[in-house]
Amino acid sequence: MWYLILRRGVKPREEWTVSLDQHLAWMKRQHETGTVLFSGPTRDRKYGIYVVKASSKADAEKIAADDPYTAAGFCAFEVLEWEVHQILGAGSFTTAEMRGHG
């Protein structure tokens, strides 16, 4: 099962307590283990998105909670259930388009 994680509610950079390097190291590990299929911004730049492989919504939420940015409390996330064929080759999405695919 695949899930789409929307990172939202990001606090201003001056309030960040973890570095971009910590986040990128975490993200690299997720990509290397195959947990994250895709990561990047939405086309309208309202959200950061991760497409994750998880056996349940609860497992996807645990993955999102492990992101150093989320763990530090300067952003929140929302998890939507998606099928992998909705992601592959589909290009970038705006926030409204993503909600329509869920």
DRENDO-1510 file (C-alpha; in Angstrom, 1 decimal, always signed):
<recs>
REC; n; res; u; v; w
REC; 1; MET; +0.0; +0.0; +0.0 .
REC; 2; TRP; +1.2; +3.5; -0.8 .
REC; 3; TYR; +0.5; +6.7; +1.0 .
REC; 4; LEU; +1.0; +10.4; +0.2 .
REC; 5; ILE; +2.3; +12.5; +3.1 .
REC; 6; LEU; +1.7; +16.2; +2.8 .
REC; 7; ARG; +4.0; +18.3; +5.0 .
REC; 8; ARG; +2.2; +21.5; +6.0 .
REC; 9; GLY; +2.1; +24.2; +8.6 .
REC; 10; VAL; +5.9; +24.8; +8.3 .
REC; 11; LYS; +7.1; +27.4; +10.8 .
REC; 12; PRO; +9.4; +30.2; +9.6 .
REC; 13; ARG; +13.0; +29.1; +9.0 .
REC; 14; GLU; +14.3; +31.3; +11.9 .
REC; 15; GLU; +12.3; +29.0; +14.3 .
REC; 16; TRP; +13.9; +25.8; +12.9 .
REC; 17; THR; +15.8; +23.7; +15.5 .
REC; 18; VAL; +17.1; +21.1; +13.1 .
REC; 19; SER; +19.2; +21.6; +10.1 .
REC; 20; LEU; +18.5; +20.9; +6.4 .
REC; 21; ASP; +21.4; +18.5; +6.5 .
REC; 22; GLN; +19.7; +16.4; +9.2 .
REC; 23; HIS; +16.5; +16.3; +7.2 .
REC; 24; LEU; +18.3; +15.4; +4.0 .
REC; 25; ALA; +20.2; +12.6; +5.7 .
REC; 26; TRP; +16.9; +11.2; +7.0 .
REC; 27; MET; +15.4; +11.5; +3.5 .
REC; 28; LYS; +18.4; +9.8; +1.9 .
REC; 29; ARG; +18.0; +6.8; +4.3 .
REC; 30; GLN; +14.3; +6.6; +3.4 .
REC; 31; HIS; +15.0; +6.6; -0.3 .
REC; 32; GLU; +17.8; +4.0; +0.1 .
REC; 33; THR; +15.5; +1.6; +2.0 .
REC; 34; GLY; +12.7; +2.0; -0.5 .
REC; 35; THR; +10.3; +3.6; +2.1 .
REC; 36; VAL; +10.0; +6.8; +0.1 .
REC; 37; LEU; +9.3; +6.5; -3.6 .
REC; 38; PHE; +9.2; +10.2; -4.3 .
REC; 39; SER; +9.8; +13.4; -2.4 .
REC; 40; GLY; +9.5; +17.0; -3.4 .
REC; 41; PRO; +7.3; +20.1; -3.4 .
REC; 42; THR; +3.9; +20.4; -4.9 .
REC; 43; ARG; +3.8; +22.5; -8.1 .
REC; 44; ASP; +2.1; +25.4; -6.3 .
REC; 45; ARG; +4.7; +25.0; -3.5 .
REC; 46; LYS; +2.1; +24.8; -0.8 .
REC; 47; TYR; +3.2; +21.5; +0.6 .
REC; 48; GLY; +6.2; +19.2; +0.7 .
REC; 49; ILE; +5.1; +15.7; -0.4 .
REC; 50; TYR; +6.5; +12.2; +0.3 .
REC; 51; VAL; +5.1; +9.1; -1.4 .
REC; 52; VAL; +5.8; +6.3; +1.0 .
REC; 53; LYS; +5.4; +2.5; +1.0 .
REC; 54; ALA; +3.7; +1.5; +4.2 .
REC; 55; SER; +1.4; -1.4; +5.2 .
REC; 56; SER; -1.1; +0.9; +6.9 .
REC; 57; LYS; -2.0; +4.6; +7.4 .
REC; 58; ALA; -0.7; +4.3; +10.9 .
REC; 59; ASP; +2.7; +3.1; +9.6 .
REC; 60; ALA; +2.8; +6.0; +7.1 .
REC; 61; GLU; +2.1; +8.4; +10.0 .
REC; 62; LYS; +5.0; +6.9; +11.9 .
REC; 63; ILE; +7.3; +7.5; +8.9 .
REC; 64; ALA; +6.2; +11.1; +8.7 .
REC; 65; ALA; +6.6; +11.6; +12.5 .
REC; 66; ASP; +10.2; +10.3; +12.2 .
REC; 67; ASP; +11.1; +13.1; +9.8 .
REC; 68; PRO; +13.5; +15.4; +11.9 .
REC; 69; TYR; +11.4; +18.4; +10.8 .
REC; 70; THR; +8.2; +16.9; +12.1 .
REC; 71; ALA; +9.9; +15.5; +15.3 .
REC; 72; ALA; +11.2; +19.0; +16.1 .
REC; 73; GLY; +7.7; +20.3; +15.9 .
REC; 74; PHE; +8.0; +22.9; +13.2 .
REC; 75; CYS; +5.7; +21.3; +10.7 .
REC; 76; ALA; +2.7; +19.0; +10.7 .
REC; 77; PHE; +1.6; +16.4; +8.2 .
REC; 78; GLU; -1.4; +14.9; +6.7 .
REC; 79; VAL; -1.5; +11.3; +5.3 .
REC; 80; LEU; -3.7; +10.4; +2.3 .
REC; 81; GLU; -4.1; +6.9; +0.8 .
REC; 82; TRP; -2.9; +6.6; -2.8 .
REC; 83; GLU; -2.2; +3.8; -5.1 .
REC; 84; VAL; +1.3; +3.7; -6.7 .
REC; 85; HIS; -0.1; +3.9; -10.3 .
REC; 86; GLN; -1.5; +7.3; -9.4 .
REC; 87; ILE; +2.0; +8.6; -8.8 .
REC; 88; LEU; +4.4; +7.0; -11.3 .
REC; 89; GLY; +4.8; +9.1; -14.4 .
REC; 90; ALA; +2.2; +11.6; -13.3 .
REC; 91; GLY; +4.5; +14.5; -13.0 .
REC; 92; SER; +4.1; +17.3; -10.4 .
REC; 93; PHE; +0.8; +18.2; -8.8 .
REC; 94; THR; -0.9; +21.2; -7.3 .
REC; 95; THR; -2.4; +20.8; -3.9 .
REC; 96; ALA; -6.0; +20.7; -5.4 .
REC; 97; GLU; -4.9; +18.1; -8.0 .
REC; 98; MET; -3.4; +15.8; -5.3 .
REC; 99; ARG; -6.6; +15.9; -3.2 .
REC; 100; GLY; -8.5; +14.9; -6.3 .
REC; 101; HIS; -6.3; +11.8; -6.8 .
REC; 102; GLY; -6.7; +10.4; -3.3 .
</recs>
